[in-house]
Amino acid sequence: MPDQEPRAPGAASQRRLVLLAVGALGVSCVMTQLVLMRELLCALTGNELVLGVVLGNWLLLMGVGAWLGRRSDRQRDPAGNFLWMQILIAVVPVAQVFAVRVLRNQIFARGAAVGVSATVVASFVVLVPYCLVAGFLLALACAIDAKGGDGQASAGRVYIADSLGSILGGALFSLILAWVLNSFVALASVGFLNLALAGLLAWRWGRRRIVGAAIAGAACLALVAFVLNTDAATTRLQHPGEEILFRGNSPYGQIVVTRAGEQINFFQNGAPVVSTHNTAEVEEAAEYAMAQRPDARRVLLIGGGVAGTAKELLKYRAEVTCVELDPLFLELGRRFLPQNLADPRIAVVNTDGRRFVQRSRGLFDVIIVDLADPTTAQLNRFHTAEFLAEAKQALTAKGVLALAVGRYENFVSPELGRVLATAHKTLQGVFANVVMLPGGRVFFLASDGPLGMDIAGQLERAGIRTRFVNRHYLDAMLTPDREADLRRAAAQDAAVNRDFSPVLYFQCLRLWASQFNPRFGAAEAVLALALGIYVARLRGTAVTVFASGFAASSLEVVLLLGFQALCGSLYYQLGIIVTVFMAGLAAGAAWASGLKSKAPKLLAGTSMGIAALGLLLPPVLGLLSRAPAFGGTALTVQVAIAGLTFALAVPVGAQFPLATRIEFNGTNASVSRLYTADFMGAFLGALLASTLLIPLIGVSGVCLLAAALNALAGGALILRKAVT
């Protein structure tokens, strides 16, 4: 039966229902973004570069969707289109997660790393259906809300509703859903919310066919998420030929434990982190350091406990303190590999390794950092000059610090050479003596006491029995020509790796990317040209909104990096910080929406406020980094960064409704243009800051760039007003 003619509810009632639906869209956007970031990170076995690419593509496509909605007020049936798109928004995310899990091993070789170009293309394709529709919906909601009301204020109302929904979505994800629900159930839950509102609106407007579609969509979501147990089925597809022993989420990532024959494997965020029978890696992590101080009484191990390094250290009669961050990872280690942690001589501490080191003074004879290469900001904080100074204070007078960076297989590439040079120079700036050992990985030993290269002799004199790291193995690995290669690499000029200038992180990303022969191809050239033309054609208040979008993303990346460097893992807290940011956007938009005059002056003032905050961030973060020395706690730093995040978001949120009051010309094209400028600025800020600018020019340089852009935009507004 065809749909009935839509009823004509009052304009105010219609606006309230549409704004409620926009709030549900905000919940969906945040939840979908965070879940897809997780899923793509796991599927692409990537690092934070993947997160930067995904966020950049998300913002770019949202901007394109908003641009496509520039003429949405001219549609014959905008209300009906809005409802159909809201139904699409509800069901598409579940399909996207399903596609990511099922198609990953069909498109890319199982277990193989995925290069930068492939990551960009894959994430772009995955995000297209959701982001284009979501961006279009925002513009369409403005067109519907503007009918029968204050058109200038409609964009502000939609912006506030979207921000409030994002606050709710971020809070739900951080406090509840990320802990207890898998991706399918979490997305189905928010899908039910959008379908319920779409059905309610359709019922009020007499759209019976759309009501039926909403009910059918809800039934499909329930079937996929609750009846078929799709999460378990797709996890098995990701690990063919292996028995799934465990799958679940911790506050720090997705963990899967599998069994293949007699081998047990732990995967965290898609990357293999522990495998049984990796005896050589375990022995190298322990023996190289302990050979320097075989009589050590107290040893600190950061990471590696579940893998078996702590158990290996017991050969030296030392008291071993093993620090692991993830409580679920520890629990699974005790369940599936109990022999590696069961000995009472191993004291297991569940906390952040760096925070533990900061609280220690002169306690340990040896500190071993048994972690992966610093291809993430989380891992980089264990390789900075600041951490090394903290570790030195935790060591005894002639204690030894050991860590590993990079893998050397008889050839030092230019990218590996830069990694080794930076790591070596950073260590040399803190310790008197530094030794490099070309094992399976490149091991660095640092101390203010003596260090020796006769590893085999020391192990033999101490009576340590090993399976792999013995004289025959060491004679093959620690040859004069291999050692000379490392010394030549370390001799080149290099920068020091610091918390807020993470050059080693950037160099490790370049080393990782170099294996894929990345090239700047035709697609990248076309995208760069299109963006250049778009930026060059920006005019009026769109320039100001673009600059604030750039600052919002780039400075939020700075704050996230600051949080990660100073407080530890960001995985769980990411949702909280995003929620605080969205709360600031909503507060700023609500304040600006209530203003009826002086919009140009206030818009210029908010630009100057963003510029001032950009200039203040580097010294404030510097003060926070010294908080432990003055008795400050991790909670103090967390609250301070949350406050800075809110302070940044308030003027950014105020700009959109202010710009709308200035630019609105009676059509939806002006609103769409501002939404597009906001998303495009945010896209460039997120992508460039996370992948290029922070590693190259540091936190201070990024803050200065964001401040300069907003100061210029605000100054141009003031000058234009003075001229006119």
Secondary structure, 3 states (H helix, E strand, C coil): CCCCCCCCCCHHHHHHHHHHHHHHHHHHHHHHHHHHHHHHHHHCCCCHHHHHHHHHHHHHHHHHHHHHHHHHHHCCCHHHHHHHHHHHHHHHHHHHHHHHHHHHHHHCCCCCCCCHHHHHHHHHHHHHHHHHHHHHHHHHHHHHHHCCCCHHHHHHHHHHHHHHHHHHHHHHHHHHHHHHCCHHHHHHHHHHHHHHHHHHHHHHCCCHHHHHHHHHHHHHHHHHHHHCCHHHHHHHHHCCCCEEEEEEEECCEEEEEEEECCEEEEEECCEEEEECCCHHHHHHHHHHHHCCCCCCCEEEEECCCCCCHHHHHHHHCCEEEEEECCHHHHHHHHHHCHHHCCCCCEEEEECCHHHHHHCCCCCEEEEEECCCCCCCHHHHCCCCHHHHHHHHHHEEEEEEEEEECCCCCCCCCHHHHHHHHHHHHHHHCCCCEEEEEECCCEEEEEECCCCCCCHHHHHHHHCCCCCCCCHHHHHHHCCHHHHHHHHHHHHCCCCCCECCECHHHHHHHHHHHHCCCCCCCHHHHHHHHHHHHHHHCCCCHHHHHHHHHHHHHHHHHHHHHHHHHHHCCCCCHHHHHHHHHHHHHHHHHHHHHCCCCCHHHHHHHHHHHHHHHHHHHHHHHHHHHCHHHHCCCHHHHHHHHHHHHHHHHHHHHHHHHHHHHHHCCCCHHHHHHHHHHHHHHHHHHHHHHHHHHHHHHHHHHHHHHHHHHHHHHHHHHHHHHHHC
